[in-house]
Amino acid sequence: MDLQRLPLHDLHVELGGRMVPFAGWEMPVQYEGVMAEHLHTRKAAGLFDVSHMGQVLLRPRTDMAALAAEFEALMPVSVAALAEGRQRYGLLTNEQGGIRDDLMFANRGDHLHVVVNAGCKEADIAHLTAHLGDQVHPVTDRALLALQGPLAEDALARLVPAVMAMRFMDVITADTIYGPLWISRSGYTGEDGFEISVPFGGANGLARALLAMEEVAPIGLGARDSLRLEAGLCLYGHDIDETTSPVEAGLTWAIQKSRRTGGFAGDTRILAELADGPARVRVGLLPEGRAPMREGVALFAEDGTPVGTVTSGGFGPTVGAPVAMGYVAAGHTAIGTRLFGEVRGKRLPVSVAAMPFVPASYKR
């Protein structure tokens, strides 16, 4: 399959990025090294190119209230109550209560701006179009950058002073020499930071202006994954998919009280699990010793009973030890429960742990 190239492909190569295939795209996996890039983001600011993700505008056929009602029918999340200038995490669900994709959507006054996962983009657009028709407008002329870390505000404020007044999940439009920027105070690392939608024509200039700042370094996919794992955030296709429900995944915080009466795809299963509890639950896991437990590792109770599977795992540079997450049968989910993961034929001890592994530092 021919890989698509990012608008900033030449810049990544110039910076020494090691390019690898990911979700149909040629992506930089690392520059200086995953460990160094991870730790740099935790103490300063990392610039991620996430232009492979899908951007979609939902423009109402009649009014925003009608659009919100139609969008709400596709997910157990309140759209109608989202104020203008705010963004929210959402979950497209299927009729069986599984998760088609997780996404972010922002109320930008006269339309919604939706950001979806790269691997689900085509299916999401087809699904949205099937239900919302000509209100769905894929964005094909913008890159998406993420600036993450405790010094992200200092860096971006030199170009866009208005970001200093933004709280977590605020969105603004800023007119700049790089074109109109659609900025949200969000990200997927657990760190404070911003996602910036920028016209193709301004993306190179904006990226270079940020990278010229002492505190900003380019960060690849490798550190993006270790950061989101330490933050306890789900990776679609690994920790959540068409078979997992939002309740199993521990994402009930995303289901507002107003939506817990149904009226969305998969409501029968999801409401039943909210009432009675699911058969399995996503949990954090801390392996004992230095051997990481990665996706696919089978989990067993102390008596040898199979109880679950690891869905994400690796070394946590900030934690300084292996961290993982996975699904465990109800009854084995209490913090501190001792389990065993089978790694290369050996059953090694691992404990159920609270998430996130590293506290979030969002500016609220």
Summary of the structure (lengths in Angstrom):
residues: 364
radius of gyration: 20.5
end to end distance: 42.9
largest distance: 63.8
contacts: 1268
relative contact order: 0.15
helix: 25%
strand: 34%
